[in-house]
Amino acid sequence: MLANTLTSASPDNLGQPVNLMNVGTSLDFNVVPEGIIDQYIKWSDDEINGALSQLYAVPFERVSDFEGQLLVDVDDYNNYIIMDGPAPFYIGDLIVLTEFNPATRDTVTEMYTIEELLNEDEQNMFQTAEPIDYEYRANCTRVLRLQYPAPIGLISTRLASAHVYEKYFMAEASPSQSEYGKWQRDSARAEINNILNGVTILHGAVRIGNRFVSPYLKTPYRHLGNKGPNVMESAS
């Protein structure tokens, strides 16, 4: 990190702090291309899918893990989404607005991405990246959040961030593998081992039964609280 800081993260104006790394598309020494980030995320997802394909149908799909209701209508006078209570929303979350009209029996459903949180304490007021053209009424509109089953997103983030950190920081130092990257990978694979051994159950994921009937799988599926041989060793 020190080598990268002294070369590509030097400030234009001395005395002013700068970001050591950014993600984007501009041509700058400090910017990691978005395509590189996407590629590392894809490789991380492939590693997760390969490890968990013996227990779950892969690739994993997003499931609804939170549902709430609008507090205020979304119309020409209000283009923000305000929930009726505290909510676990974050920037980048994928949400679905669904309005059911009891008079006409019609349903309107649209998908949006959260761009900005306007109430960070309760996280229940936010603006979407896409403009909302339809007027949603508060008394008949549901708000759903779609995410991959926990902790799949966390595992993928840990694996991808470890690779990005070591490629763009530790590549200029020796050794090229850092303790931080090793800790991230070990933490991610510990979560995978918890899933393989039945300690963590993926909510909403489709489970398969090949683990129980195939004569070629010699190690048994372990239930909650039992230690078993299903362990994904760290490659670091």
C-alpha positions in Angstrom: 0.0 0.0 0.0 2.9 2.4 0.8 4.4 1.9 -2.6 1.1 2.6 -4.3 0.4 5.7 -2.1 3.8 7.2 -2.9 3.4 6.8 -6.6 -0.2 7.0 -7.8 -2.0 8.5 -4.9 0.0 11.6 -4.4 -2.2 14.7 -4.0 -2.2 17.5 -6.6 -2.3 20.0 -3.7 0.1 19.2 -0.9 -1.6 18.8 2.5 -4.9 17.6 1.1 -6.0 14.0 1.7 -6.8 11.8 -1.3 -8.4 8.5 -1.9 -5.9 5.6 -2.2 -8.3 3.8 -4.6 -11.4 4.5 -6.6 -13.6 2.5 -8.9 -14.8 3.9 -12.2 -14.1 4.4 -15.9 -11.9 7.5 -16.0 -8.2 7.2 -17.0 -6.4 7.8 -13.7 -3.7 6.0 -11.8 -5.9 5.7 -8.7 -9.0 4.3 -10.5 -9.7 0.5 -10.7 -11.7 -0.1 -13.9 -15.3 -1.3 -13.2 -14.8 -4.2 -15.7 -11.9 -5.5 -13.5 -14.2 -5.4 -10.4 -17.0 -7.2 -12.3 -14.6 -9.9 -13.5 -13.3 -10.6 -9.9 -16.8 -10.7 -8.6 -17.7 -13.2 -11.4 -14.7 -15.4 -10.5 -15.7 -15.2 -6.8 -19.3 -16.3 -7.7 -17.9 -19.2 -9.7 -15.9 -20.4 -6.7 -18.9 -20.2 -4.5 -21.2 -22.0 -6.9 -18.6 -24.7 -7.4 -18.2 -25.3 -3.7 -22.0 -25.3 -2.9 -23.4 -27.0 -6.0 -23.4 -30.3 -4.0 -26.1 -28.9 -1.7 -27.9 -26.2 -3.6 -29.1 -25.5 -7.1 -26.7 -22.9 -8.6 -26.2 -20.2 -9.7 -28.1 -18.6 -6.8 -31.0 -16.2 -7.5 -32.1 -13.1 -5.7 -34.9 -13.6 -3.2 -37.1 -11.2 -1.3 -35.7 -10.8 2.2 -37.6 -7.7 3.3 -41.1 -6.3 2.7 -42.5 -2.9 3.8 -45.1 -0.4 2.8 -45.0 3.2 1.6 -45.7 5.9 4.1 -46.1 8.7 1.5 -47.4 8.6 -2.1 -44.9 8.7 -4.9 -46.1 11.4 -7.4 -45.1 14.6 -9.1 -44.7 16.3 -5.7 -42.6 13.6 -4.1 -40.2 11.4 -6.0 -38.6 9.9 -2.9 -39.5 6.5 -1.4 -40.4 6.9 2.3 -41.2 3.7 4.2 -43.6 3.4 7.1 -40.9 2.3 9.5 -37.1 1.5 9.9 -35.8 -0.6 7.0 -32.5 -2.3 6.2 -31.9 -0.5 2.9 -28.4 0.4 1.6 -27.1 2.1 -1.5 -27.1 -0.3 -4.4 -29.9 -2.4 -3.1 -32.4 -3.7 -5.7 -36.0 -3.0 -4.8 -39.4 -3.8 -6.3 -42.5 -1.6 -6.0 -45.8 -3.4 -6.4 -49.1 -1.6 -6.4 -52.4 -3.5 -6.4 -55.5 -1.6 -7.4 -58.5 -3.3 -5.6 -61.0 -1.5 -7.9 -59.6 -2.7 -11.2 -57.7 -5.7 -9.9 -54.7 -4.5 -11.7 -51.1 -4.9 -10.5 -48.2 -2.6 -11.4 -44.6 -3.8 -10.6 -41.4 -2.0 -11.3 -37.8 -2.6 -10.2 -35.3 0.1 -9.1 -31.9 0.6 -7.6 -31.2 2.7 -4.5 -28.9 5.5 -5.4 -28.9 7.7 -2.2 -30.1 7.3 1.4 -31.8 10.4 2.7 -32.3 9.1 6.3 -29.2 7.2 7.3 -30.4 6.6 10.9 -33.6 4.6 10.1 -32.6 3.9 6.4 -36.2 4.2 5.3 -36.1 7.2 2.9 -34.1 7.0 -0.3 -33.9 8.1 -3.9 -33.6 5.6 -6.8 -31.1 5.8 -9.7 -33.9 5.4 -12.2 -36.7 8.0 -12.4 -40.1 6.8 -11.1 -42.7 7.8 -13.6 -45.7 5.9 -12.2 -47.6 7.4 -9.3 -47.6 4.8 -6.4 -50.2 5.2 -3.7 -49.1 4.5 -0.2 -52.1 2.6 1.0 -51.7 -0.2 -1.6 -48.0 -0.3 -2.5 -45.5 -2.9 -1.2 -41.8 -2.4 -1.3 -39.6 -5.5 -1.6 -35.9 -5.8 -1.3 -34.2 -8.4 -3.5 -30.8 -9.9 -2.5 -28.9 -13.1 -2.8 -29.3 -15.5 0.2 -27.1 -14.4 3.1 -24.1 -14.7 3.4 -23.5 -15.3 -0.3 -23.1 -11.6 -1.0 -20.6 -11.2 1.9 -18.6 -14.2 0.8 -18.3 -12.9 -2.8 -17.3 -9.5 -1.5 -14.6 -10.9 0.7 -13.1 -13.0 -2.1 -13.2 -10.2 -4.7 -11.8 -7.5 -2.4 -8.9 -9.7 -1.4 -7.9 -10.2 -5.1 -8.4 -6.5 -6.0 -6.3 -5.4 -2.9 -3.5 -7.7 -3.7 -3.5 -6.9 -7.4 -3.4 -3.1 -7.1 -1.6 -2.7 -3.8 0.5 -5.7 -2.8 1.7 -6.2 -6.4 4.1 -3.4 -5.8 5.4 -4.8 -2.6 7.0 -8.0 -1.4 5.6 -10.5 -0.7 2.7 -10.0 -3.1 0.3 -11.8 -0.8 -0.9 -9.8 2.2 -2.2 -10.8 5.6 -5.3 -8.7 4.9 -6.0 -10.7 1.7 -5.3 -14.0 3.5 -7.7 -13.0 6.3 -10.4 -12.1 3.8 -10.1 -15.4 2.0 -10.0 -17.4 5.2 -13.1 -15.7 6.5 -15.0 -16.3 3.2 -14.1 -20.0 3.1 -15.0 -20.4 6.7 -18.5 -19.1 5.8 -18.6 -21.6 2.9 -17.6 -24.4 5.3 -20.4 -23.4 7.6 -22.8 -23.9 4.7 -21.3 -27.2 3.7 -21.6 -28.5 7.2 -25.2 -27.4 7.8 -24.3 -24.7 10.4 -25.7 -22.0 8.0 -28.8 -22.6 5.9 -29.4 -20.4 2.9 -32.8 -18.9 3.1 -34.7 -19.1 -0.2 -32.1 -21.2 -2.0 -33.2 -24.4 -3.7 -31.8 -27.4 -2.0 -30.9 -30.6 -3.9 -30.9 -34.2 -2.6 -27.9 -35.6 -4.5 -25.8 -35.4 -1.3 -28.0 -38.0 0.3 -28.5 -40.5 -2.5 -25.3 -40.6 -4.5 -23.0 -43.5 -3.7 -20.0 -41.5 -5.0 -20.3 -39.0 -2.2 -18.7 -40.7 0.8 -18.8 -37.9 3.4 -22.2 -37.4 5.1 -24.1 -34.1 5.3 -23.5 -32.6 8.8 -26.3 -31.0 10.7 -26.3 -28.0 13.1 -23.7 -28.3 15.9 -21.8 -31.3 14.4 -18.3 -31.0 13.1 -17.7 -32.9 9.9 -15.2 -33.5 7.2 -16.8 -31.1 4.7 -14.2 -28.4 4.8 -13.0 -26.1 2.0 -9.3 -25.6 2.6 -7.8 -22.2 2.2 -5.6 -21.9 -0.9 -3.7 -19.0 0.5 
